[in-house]
Amino acid sequence: MSFITLVYHELREPGTFDDQRPVTIDVADGYEDALPVPLFMLKEDFSTQMHYLVEHGFNFITLADITAYYYDKKPLPEKAIHLTFDDAF
């Protein structure tokens, strides 16, 4: 049994970034950083992806499920998927 992990970084509204250039973001320590465009996704595209996963019977799993899978040999459901969000804006 295995699982898929989808990694998301920034979800944005249309028109809030230029998809041809790195995107400037504010960082907690008071400086700006520029991130490559592939790290950004439009909220409507994210919503479309989530609807697809639900409609096609994917089962969302947690870190606790993954820990139990590796350490306790607990089986995961078919079509297991784990979502992660790094610095989700």
N, C-alpha and C positions, 0 to 999 in steps of 0.2 A: 504494500500500500504506500502511496506517496501523496504529496499535496503540492499545490501551486501557491507561490507567494507573489502577490502584486504589490509593487512598491510605488507609492505616490509621494510627491514632494510638495507641490503648490497647486491648489485649485483656484482658478481665477475666473472672473466675469469676462465676457467678450469685450474687447476694446481696452483692456487694462494693461496689455503688453504688446510689444512689437514682435511678431513671430519670426522676424528676420535678424534679430540682434539679441545678444545676451541681456538678461533682465536684471536690473538693479534692485536689490532688496535692502531693507534696513536690518541691521544686526543688533542684537541686544546690547552689545558693548559700545554702541554709538558710532559705529563705522558702517559704510556701505560695502556690499559685495555684489558681484555680477555673476549670475548663474546662467548656464546654457539653456536655451529654449526647450530642449527635450524634457527638462525637469518640470515644466509647467503644463497644466491641462485645464481646459475650459470646464467649468462646473457642469454644463449641459452634456459634455462628452463623458464625464465621470458618471453622471446620472444614467446615460444610455448604457454604459458598461455594466453598471449595477443591475439595471433591469434585465439585461441579457443574461447575466449570471443567475439571477433568480428564476427567470423563465426557462432556463436550460438545466435547472435542477442542481446547481452547485451548492455545496454546503459550506457555510462560513465557519471557520474554526478559530479558536483563541490560542494565545501562547500557552495557556494551561493545557489545552488539548495536545499541542505539539510536545510539550514537556512530558505528558503522560504517554504519548506515542513512543518517544525515545527512551525514557527511563523505566516506564512501567509496562511497556509493550502493549499498551491499550490501542486497539485498532481505531483507525480514522474512518469516517464515512466515505462512501464513494464520492468522487468529484469534490474532494476537500480543497478549500481555498482559504488562504490567509491574506488579509490586507494589512499593509503597514503604511504609516503616514510620518514622513520626516519633515519637521518644521511646517506642518500643515498650516497654511495661511487662511 
